[in-house]
Amino acid sequence: MANKNICKFSTPLISSSLWTRRFILESDEEIMKRFITLEENRVCLISKGDGVFVINSKTLPFQTGDLIFVFKDEKIFAESTNKCEYMYIDFYGTRSNELFRRFGIIDGNRKFSGFDGLIPFWHESLSRASAENIDLSSESILLYTFSRLSVSAPKGNPLVNKIIELSEEHFKEIDFSISFVAENLGYNVKYLSHIFKEKTGVTYSEYLRDLRIKYAVSLFDHGLDSVKNVAVLSGFSDPLYFSTVFKKCIGVTPKDYKKGRES
């Protein structure tokens, strides 16, 4: 396939709570196949063809018009089965989690279909963007896409949203668990676990584990170098267990991850 990639980068504003890093049209199948770990969150709009994303070893089929969200520190690559092209925006900042929570975007709810109408808009905005306005262009596209998501996508389950809200507030506490959530919301633990798995596609224990590990990664990325301290700050009472879980999720031990960041 001819490489028609368009790659544009923006400079983040220090005062902003939502930053966009890259706005890219990807058409090179060889690049798609490269296994990478994301340094920011990413939203992909499939503009042509179909294929499969592999995200943290889980497969996610896609086709033209699909919107797919991938989170910071997740491992991803794509395989095209029908001359695939997709555009993506990498973004981060404190508002990212707020937007994910607002629209119920989590591991088990990351793909949204029927957004073919956005393709010409994304294409035109990307082609017209310049070094002077790429930050504004990519941010406006991102926020507009979220606004369309709120209109087109089914509303998140209010109870699941409450579970996520409590979890994000308390997950760093070592004794935090689904029992805490059940007690605060006045529900049975088994019922909450069932409704969470039914609505999100992942178990609550998997969700809590991933939440804690993502936070641990961010602590390492910000310069903390004590595995024991990072474990405790992330909600793990046992550093050895933390190291085991970290390697299972990230693919390397905390020590090896630190070495990789330093090299």
TAQUI-V641150 format. One record per backbone hydrogen bond with DSSP energy under -1.0 kcal/mol. NH is the residue of the N-H (numbers start at 1). CO is the residue of the C=O. E is the energy in kcal/mol with one decimal. If there is no record, write none. Layout:
# TAQUI-V641150
nh:NH co:CO e:E
nh:NH co:CO e:E
This chain:
# TAQUI-V641150
nh:6 co:25 e:-1.3
nh:8 co:23 e:-1.6
nh:10 co:21 e:-1.9
nh:16 co:13 e:-1.5
nh:19 co:92 e:-3.3
nh:21 co:90 e:-3.3
nh:23 co:8 e:-2.6
nh:24 co:88 e:-2.6
nh:25 co:6 e:-2.8
nh:26 co:86 e:-3.5
nh:32 co:28 e:-2.1
nh:33 co:29 e:-1.6
nh:34 co:31 e:-1.4
nh:36 co:76 e:-2.3
nh:38 co:74 e:-2.5
nh:41 co:91 e:-2.2
nh:42 co:70 e:-3.1
nh:43 co:89 e:-2.0
nh:44 co:68 e:-3.0
nh:45 co:87 e:-3.0
nh:46 co:66 e:-2.5
nh:47 co:85 e:-1.4
nh:48 co:85 e:-1.7
nh:51 co:62 e:-2.0
nh:52 co:79 e:-2.3
nh:53 co:60 e:-2.5
nh:54 co:77 e:-3.0
nh:55 co:58 e:-3.1
nh:56 co:75 e:-2.7
nh:58 co:55 e:-1.9
nh:60 co:53 e:-2.8
nh:62 co:51 e:-2.6
nh:65 co:46 e:-3.0
nh:66 co:63 e:-2.0
nh:67 co:112 e:-3.4
nh:68 co:44 e:-2.3
nh:69 co:110 e:-2.0
nh:70 co:42 e:-3.0
nh:73 co:38 e:-2.6
nh:74 co:71 e:-2.1
nh:76 co:36 e:-2.7
nh:77 co:54 e:-1.4
nh:78 co:32 e:-2.9
nh:79 co:52 e:-2.6
nh:81 co:50 e:-2.3
nh:82 co:50 e:-1.3
nh:85 co:48 e:-2.2
nh:86 co:26 e:-2.1
nh:87 co:45 e:-2.5
nh:88 co:24 e:-2.5
nh:89 co:43 e:-2.0
nh:90 co:22 e:-1.8
nh:91 co:41 e:-2.4
nh:92 co:19 e:-2.3
nh:95 co:17 e:-2.8
nh:96 co:93 e:-1.6
nh:99 co:95 e:-2.4
nh:100 co:96 e:-2.6
nh:101 co:97 e:-2.6
nh:102 co:98 e:-2.4
nh:103 co:99 e:-1.9
nh:105 co:100 e:-2.8
nh:109 co:106 e:-1.9
nh:112 co:67 e:-2.8
nh:115 co:65 e:-2.6
nh:118 co:115 e:-1.6
nh:119 co:116 e:-1.5
nh:122 co:118 e:-2.7
nh:123 co:119 e:-2.7
nh:124 co:120 e:-2.7
nh:125 co:121 e:-2.2
nh:126 co:122 e:-2.5
nh:127 co:123 e:-2.5
nh:128 co:124 e:-2.0
nh:129 co:125 e:-1.3
nh:134 co:130 e:-1.7
nh:137 co:133 e:-3.0
nh:138 co:134 e:-2.7
nh:139 co:135 e:-1.8
nh:140 co:136 e:-2.4
nh:141 co:137 e:-2.3
nh:142 co:138 e:-2.3
nh:143 co:139 e:-2.6
nh:144 co:140 e:-2.4
nh:145 co:141 e:-2.4
nh:146 co:142 e:-2.1
nh:147 co:143 e:-2.1
nh:148 co:144 e:-2.2
nh:149 co:145 e:-2.0
nh:150 co:146 e:-1.8
nh:152 co:148 e:-2.6
nh:153 co:149 e:-2.7
nh:161 co:157 e:-2.6
nh:162 co:158 e:-1.9
nh:163 co:159 e:-2.2
nh:164 co:160 e:-2.6
nh:165 co:161 e:-2.4
nh:166 co:162 e:-2.5
nh:167 co:163 e:-2.3
nh:168 co:164 e:-2.7
nh:169 co:165 e:-1.2
nh:170 co:166 e:-1.8
nh:171 co:167 e:-2.2
nh:173 co:170 e:-2.3
nh:176 co:173 e:-1.7
nh:181 co:177 e:-1.4
nh:182 co:178 e:-2.6
nh:183 co:179 e:-2.4
nh:184 co:180 e:-2.2
nh:185 co:181 e:-2.3
nh:186 co:182 e:-1.5
nh:187 co:182 e:-1.9
nh:192 co:188 e:-2.4
nh:193 co:189 e:-2.6
nh:194 co:190 e:-2.2
nh:195 co:191 e:-2.8
nh:196 co:192 e:-2.3
nh:197 co:193 e:-2.0
nh:198 co:194 e:-2.4
nh:199 co:195 e:-2.1
nh:200 co:196 e:-2.1
nh:201 co:197 e:-2.0
nh:207 co:203 e:-2.1
nh:208 co:204 e:-2.9
nh:209 co:205 e:-2.2
nh:210 co:206 e:-2.5
nh:211 co:207 e:-2.3
nh:212 co:208 e:-2.2
nh:213 co:209 e:-2.5
nh:214 co:210 e:-2.5
nh:215 co:211 e:-1.5
nh:216 co:212 e:-2.2
nh:217 co:213 e:-2.5
nh:218 co:214 e:-1.9
nh:219 co:215 e:-1.9
nh:220 co:216 e:-2.3
nh:221 co:217 e:-2.6
nh:222 co:218 e:-1.2
nh:223 co:220 e:-1.7
nh:224 co:219 e:-2.1
nh:230 co:226 e:-2.6
nh:231 co:227 e:-2.5
nh:232 co:228 e:-2.2
nh:233 co:229 e:-2.7
nh:234 co:230 e:-1.4
nh:235 co:232 e:-1.4
nh:236 co:231 e:-3.0
nh:242 co:238 e:-2.5
nh:243 co:239 e:-2.3
nh:244 co:240 e:-1.9
nh:245 co:241 e:-2.6
nh:246 co:242 e:-2.9
nh:247 co:243 e:-2.2
nh:248 co:244 e:-1.8
nh:249 co:245 e:-2.1
nh:250 co:246 e:-3.2
nh:251 co:247 e:-1.8
nh:257 co:253 e:-2.5
nh:258 co:254 e:-2.3
nh:259 co:255 e:-2.1
nh:260 co:256 e:-2.2
nh:261 co:257 e:-1.8
nh:262 co:258 e:-1.8
nh:263 co:259 e:-1.6
